[in-house]
Amino acid sequence: MNGPDDHKIDAWGFVTHVSQSEADETGRLPDPAVAPDHPLPAAVPDHPVSATVVPCAAPRPAAARPPAPHEDHEPQRTARAALTRILEPGDETAGRWLRQMGPVALWQALSDDDAHPPPGASPTKIAGLRLRASRARPEEDLAAVTALGGRFICPNDQEWPGQLDDLGDARPIGLWVRGRTNLRMWALRSVAVVGARACTEYGAHLATALSAGLADRGWTVVSGAAYGIDGAAHRGALAADGATVAVLASGVDYIYPRGHTELIGRIIEQGLVVAELPPGDHPTRSRFIQRNRVIAALTRGTVVVEAELRSGSLVTARRATSLGRFTMGMPGPVTSGLSAGVHQLLRGEALVVTDADEVIELVGAIGDLAPERCGPTLIRDLLDPVAARLWEALPARGSADVEHLAREAGTPRDVAQGKLLELQSLGFVQRCGDRWELTRRADATDGSRRGGT
């Protein structure tokens, strides 16, 4: 049993001098992370005691007691892990509490029935959250993700993508991640490719080709691992041995949809799987919608390949626009209902793209320009203006003399005569006595008809 002058190491790495009576009454050391206006409930000791906290420069002594399970993780991380079990993703009210109180104090306020509730919280909401808090076991969740080879990252971690902070109070509490690479590094050059679950073969082909092209150029493809366009996007990136990130609406160990078990397994091996929800949590309709905000915020731009007029992909695109990201769409047949939502975006805030080069031109750095698009260069395109007018003046059938052609082309006769000789050497015209006619060889006119038809 510890004596009254025993020293203890708290979870923050401080040496604490505490009396036996305080330890017996409270069962733990005072929590310095809890705000003063939200004190922890504690029994009053029989006589006044004081605790002196001094920085600990030395490592924990070898004879110190073994750490409790929650001491394997720093308190801020443990509290955030617990809050992902308690709070719904995207809850801006809870996000405001988190910003004002900090994770440790908020967790205490939600898990202790005797603690003061967060400011402005309704009794009904607090009651519901405290029911959830009763099942929160953050140490077990952190151990579970570690056993899977994953991790839990928090704001201000080196791996945290700073662009998620643009969500404000809707920012994720933390992210559960599986995969060997660095999320922040991959997110620096990333594009979201999203679309309909019940996509057409045309849409699947576009998504696969687009994602493979982006991966070939060193860009990360981010999507939601759903059926349809999402799955095609991931497969395109994987086929190109590129980077891809799947943002799930469930825990990182809860594979959904089940038909993508193999695909998500490949993403874990070659890319990253990310989720706001703790291990074992299941997806719901609202969680899919909230998942889309993470996809929009994580990337530089969002491409919608196919989407109906009512579609979660449009939610992602519009959230990207509100965050100042690029919103792009790939057009489809005007008769297809699966392209109607994309076309509606293109009539408004979205930009048309047809391949990876055009996407990168928008979201990339200065100089990442798509190649100029033009039709094939024909031999007649190389003619000077006078020769071109003479060639156009020749009748489609029959022949004409030099005087007629010079008059039609608006050029002197001697100039017309010289240009006709040039056209003859190039194989465009041929001479019939003192008259001129078009050459009938197919290669003379590149197999095309005159007059722009």
C-alpha angles and dihedrals in degrees: 000000000000118000126228093265097049119135120222134190114229126209092267094058097257126136108235126198106207135163123244092240092059093048091049094048100043100029089219143038122277112277109235092189094067114095115250092240090056103051122184114251109252137164117254111247121235092248134019115277134177134206123211117205119197130174114267112224096172127070120258111287116254090238094056118118117269112270119260114244094260091055092069087080130043114258096247092055093044091050093050091048089053092048092055086062093048107038128058117240114265096018100151094189090057089043089057091051089050092051094047100041106025125236099278095051093043092051090050091049092052099041100045116069090201095052124100110264120240115279114281095006117149117232091238094054093045091050091053094046092049090054088056091044090059089068097043112118103171095173090057092047092050091048090048095053091045090053088054090054091253137114144212115240126195136195111286092027113128089245095050112113104233093207089073087070087073086078090072113197089359090064114126115266087226139321129247108214136190121188138069102257133082114266095203093053093048093047092057090077104028138133128193116228112191139157149129123341093214092050128167125245087255091056094046090051092050093048093048094047093044094050093046089051092050091048091050089056092051099260126137117237113217123193143140103260091238125140119278121018095008093056092044090052093052092046092051092054093045092049089055090050087244138139122279134170125201116204108202131204089215138046117302090249095048105086112211128205094030091213089066096057092115093043094051089047089056090048090053090052097044103022141003137292115204133187139169092209122081123249114296097018117134131225125255133184093261091047090057090055092048091047088061092063089060091051090050095047096042095058138058093234144356126231117199111202102179129357138155121231088266108045141136088229089066088053088056092048095049092047088052089053092050089052092052095254125136116267117203137176136197110219123229138182112318088224093059118096088203089065097044093089092050092050090050089054091048090055088057132022103343130093126223117249129173105181145006094275092060092047092051091048088062102040101028134083128282108293096031091120126165114238115266112263119222140143124259118294111245126204092246089058087069096058118109116245096260093049091046091053091050091049091050090048092061112099118249088235127025128011142276137208126244095256092056093046093047090051093048092047094045095234135118117271096245091050090048090050092054094047091049089055089052091050089049092054090051091051097246098115139019132207123241106186107297093343134080133219139174118274110249095212111119094223092055091072097028092250093290131118123244126245095052094283 
